[in-house]
Amino acid sequence: MALLRGETVKFMLAAAASLALVAGGLGAGVAQAESAPGCASTVQIGSTAYAKFQGQTIASVKQFKGCDKNWAYIYVWDSFRARGLHYLLTAAVEVNPGPNATYKGGKDKLGDPVELWSAGTDTLSDCTAGYGLISLYQYDNYPAWTDTRC
């Protein structure tokens, strides 16, 4: 019986170590996106932006290029999803950022999604920024924009 208990303890320690390695590899809710839907060769351009709620980072927003298009991407952090709040996500490419900006490729998603890609936009020759928005039903809007890339 003691041998069986010792084997159980070894298994539990090995399992705990494996979980710690997996959790450590996933990061603290940082976006792990690899490619846009329908485009396997996207590359991030510009810096990552962060949406904040009550002083805490709740989402990462990135801009990508690939397949002759620009793409915006938003990823909601685990720590925010754990709050149980209901929200709507929006992702779009902002073209010619500033007072005359337009948004292209916009997509919205209800149902507390983890991530959302915009549609690809034919805007590689324009100045663009990735735009992401979390709209909370009972609060307000929490947007973020990446830096502008021309």
Buried (B, 14 or more C-beta within 10 A) or exposed (E): EEEEEEEEEEEEEEEEEEEEEEEEEEEEBEBEBEBBEEBEEBEBBBEBBBBEBEEEBBBBBBBBBBBEBBBBBBBBBEEBBEEEBEBBBBBBBBBBBEEEBEBBBBBEBEEBBBBBBBBBBEBEEBBBBBBBBBBBEEEEEBBBBBEBBE
